[in-house]
């Protein structure tokens, strides 16, 4: 089962609201605030993110935080040297 109800979301399968009645655009705002490049995504990709449950959003934020913890050195070199070293 892959519809919204089967995944614990009450959105009628539309992806318009997250778990617990959270407005869908709040999900995108949270992702933006944590550094996700939401604006670069297609409308279809944004729609997928709008349909995330609270648990799914939490997992994404946790993974992003862990990646950010180990990424700054490489990112700094990339920004300084234009990625020429990597």
C-alpha positions as CSV (number, residue, x, y, z in Angstrom):
1,X,0.0,0.0,0.0
2,X,1.5,3.3,-1.0
3,X,-1.4,5.8,-0.7
4,X,-1.5,8.5,1.9
5,X,-3.8,6.7,4.2
6,X,-1.7,3.6,4.2
7,X,1.3,5.7,5.2
8,X,-0.5,7.3,8.1
9,X,-1.3,10.6,6.4
10,X,-4.8,12.0,6.3
11,X,-4.5,13.9,3.0
12,X,-6.7,11.8,0.8
13,X,-3.7,10.9,-1.3
14,X,-3.2,14.4,-2.5
15,X,-0.1,15.3,-0.5
16,X,-1.7,18.6,0.5
17,X,-1.2,18.2,4.2
18,X,1.3,16.5,6.4
19,X,0.7,14.2,9.3
20,X,-1.4,15.7,12.1
21,X,-3.0,18.3,9.8
22,X,0.2,20.3,9.4
23,X,-0.2,22.7,6.4
24,X,1.7,21.3,3.4
25,X,3.6,24.5,2.8
26,X,4.9,24.5,6.4
27,X,6.9,21.4,5.4
28,X,8.6,23.3,2.6
29,X,9.3,26.2,4.9
30,X,10.9,23.9,7.4
31,X,13.1,22.3,4.8
32,X,14.1,25.8,3.4
33,X,15.0,26.9,7.0
34,X,17.3,23.9,7.3
35,X,19.1,24.6,4.1
36,X,17.3,22.4,1.6
37,X,17.3,23.9,-1.9
38,X,13.5,23.6,-2.3
39,X,13.3,26.4,-5.0
40,X,15.5,24.3,-7.3
41,X,13.1,21.4,-7.3
42,X,10.4,20.8,-9.8
43,X,6.8,21.3,-8.8
44,X,6.3,17.6,-8.8
45,X,9.3,17.1,-6.4
46,X,8.0,19.8,-4.1
47,X,4.6,18.1,-4.1
48,X,6.3,14.9,-2.8
49,X,7.9,16.9,0.0
50,X,4.6,18.5,0.9
51,X,3.2,15.1,1.5
52,X,5.8,14.0,4.0
53,X,4.6,12.8,7.4
54,X,6.1,14.4,10.5
55,X,8.3,11.3,11.0
56,X,9.6,11.5,7.4
57,X,10.4,15.2,7.8
58,X,12.2,14.5,11.0
59,X,14.3,11.7,9.3
60,X,15.2,14.1,6.5
61,X,16.3,16.8,8.9
62,X,18.3,14.4,10.9
63,X,20.1,13.1,7.9
64,X,20.8,16.6,6.6
65,X,22.2,17.6,10.0
66,X,24.5,14.6,10.0
67,X,25.7,15.3,6.5
68,X,26.3,19.0,7.4
69,X,28.4,17.9,10.4
70,X,30.9,16.0,8.2
71,X,30.7,18.3,5.2
72,X,32.1,21.7,5.9
73,X,35.8,21.0,5.2
74,X,35.0,19.7,1.7
75,X,32.5,22.4,1.1
76,X,35.0,25.1,2.1
77,X,37.6,23.7,-0.3
78,X,35.0,23.5,-3.0
79,X,33.9,27.1,-2.5
80,X,37.5,28.5,-2.3
81,X,39.0,26.5,-5.2
82,X,35.8,26.2,-7.3
83,X,35.9,22.4,-6.8
84,X,39.2,22.2,-8.7
85,X,40.8,20.1,-6.0
86,X,38.1,17.5,-5.7
